[in-house]
Amino acid sequence: MDQAVLEFLSKGTFVLAVLVVIINFFIRRTVELVRPDFKPLAGTMDKKAMYANRGAMWWNEIGLYALPVMIGANLGLVKGLSGLFDASIKTTSGHVFYAAVVGWFADFLYEVIQKILYKSTGVTLPSASDLATTTEVVVMHKDSSQNTPAASVTTVTVTTPEASTTPPAAPVVETPPGPAPSVLGGGVDKGS
């Protein structure tokens, strides 16, 4: 059992997982650029429909989970990547199976790396939640005199606009209270 753990914790496994994550990211972004209706419309706790159509449901509930496994299996077929596998895995079917298992765990490994990187450097890597329609941004206000974060924190929810076939409405302009502007005077009473 110790040999299997050592094989799984090798540099080749890490490189395969990174390859799966990168390829998965680009395939997902490409598909969702070509078919923007495949993006989730709402979260699981929202009261509105989560997906626009049945294809979007299949893409999000089945496709996105199967994609890393299929990418890993296909990477196992690439002859140039045979150096990433342990010497005890000699057959092509062994490479395919091992790479598919690494693909299955690639998302988990990505989240672990994401958390480690955030804790050590403060950098946030993109994740699947970045593709959602609603994002919360936390703004910490800094006290300039003491150069330390103040106690006030503002949370802003940003909602990306949904695809619409109707043209956008004219912007609403709010006017400040006071006299109404006139054609000649501009609304300011200059006095007599």
URJO-V35997 format. One record per residue. N is the residue number from 0. OMEGA is omega in whole degrees, 0 to 359 (999 if undefined). Layout:
n=N omega=OMEGA
n=N omega=OMEGA
//
This chain:
n=0 omega=181
n=1 omega=179
n=2 omega=179
n=3 omega=179
n=4 omega=178
n=5 omega=177
n=6 omega=182
n=7 omega=181
n=8 omega=180
n=9 omega=178
n=10 omega=180
n=11 omega=177
n=12 omega=179
n=13 omega=180
n=14 omega=177
n=15 omega=180
n=16 omega=178
n=17 omega=177
n=18 omega=179
n=19 omega=181
n=20 omega=181
n=21 omega=180
n=22 omega=178
n=23 omega=179
n=24 omega=183
n=25 omega=177
n=26 omega=180
n=27 omega=180
n=28 omega=179
n=29 omega=180
n=30 omega=183
n=31 omega=170
n=32 omega=178
n=33 omega=180
n=34 omega=182
n=35 omega=178
n=36 omega=177
n=37 omega=179
n=38 omega=177
n=39 omega=180
n=40 omega=183
n=41 omega=176
n=42 omega=182
n=43 omega=182
n=44 omega=179
n=45 omega=183
n=46 omega=180
n=47 omega=183
n=48 omega=184
n=49 omega=183
n=50 omega=182
n=51 omega=183
n=52 omega=183
n=53 omega=178
n=54 omega=178
n=55 omega=178
n=56 omega=179
n=57 omega=180
n=58 omega=185
n=59 omega=185
n=60 omega=182
n=61 omega=187
n=62 omega=183
n=63 omega=177
n=64 omega=180
n=65 omega=184
n=66 omega=179
n=67 omega=179
n=68 omega=179
n=69 omega=177
n=70 omega=178
n=71 omega=179
n=72 omega=178
n=73 omega=175
n=74 omega=177
n=75 omega=179
n=76 omega=183
n=77 omega=183
n=78 omega=182
n=79 omega=181
n=80 omega=183
n=81 omega=177
n=82 omega=180
n=83 omega=183
n=84 omega=178
n=85 omega=182
n=86 omega=181
n=87 omega=177
n=88 omega=189
n=89 omega=186
n=90 omega=177
n=91 omega=179
n=92 omega=176
n=93 omega=177
n=94 omega=181
n=95 omega=181
n=96 omega=180
n=97 omega=180
n=98 omega=176
n=99 omega=177
n=100 omega=177
n=101 omega=176
n=102 omega=179
n=103 omega=181
n=104 omega=184
n=105 omega=180
n=106 omega=177
n=107 omega=179
n=108 omega=179
n=109 omega=179
n=110 omega=177
n=111 omega=179
n=112 omega=180
n=113 omega=180
n=114 omega=179
n=115 omega=180
n=116 omega=179
n=117 omega=181
n=118 omega=183
n=119 omega=184
n=120 omega=183
n=121 omega=180
n=122 omega=179
n=123 omega=176
n=124 omega=177
n=125 omega=179
n=126 omega=180
n=127 omega=180
n=128 omega=177
n=129 omega=181
n=130 omega=181
n=131 omega=183
n=132 omega=181
n=133 omega=181
n=134 omega=175
n=135 omega=179
n=136 omega=179
n=137 omega=181
n=138 omega=177
n=139 omega=181
n=140 omega=185
n=141 omega=176
n=142 omega=186
n=143 omega=182
n=144 omega=183
n=145 omega=179
n=146 omega=176
n=147 omega=178
n=148 omega=178
n=149 omega=183
n=150 omega=184
n=151 omega=180
n=152 omega=179
n=153 omega=176
n=154 omega=181
n=155 omega=176
n=156 omega=181
n=157 omega=179
n=158 omega=178
n=159 omega=182
n=160 omega=177
n=161 omega=179
n=162 omega=183
n=163 omega=179
n=164 omega=180
n=165 omega=180
n=166 omega=181
n=167 omega=179
n=168 omega=178
n=169 omega=181
n=170 omega=178
n=171 omega=180
n=172 omega=178
n=173 omega=178
n=174 omega=180
n=175 omega=178
n=176 omega=180
n=177 omega=181
n=178 omega=179
n=179 omega=180
n=180 omega=176
n=181 omega=183
n=182 omega=185
n=183 omega=191
n=184 omega=179
n=185 omega=173
n=186 omega=180
n=187 omega=179
n=188 omega=184
n=189 omega=180
n=190 omega=182
n=191 omega=999
//
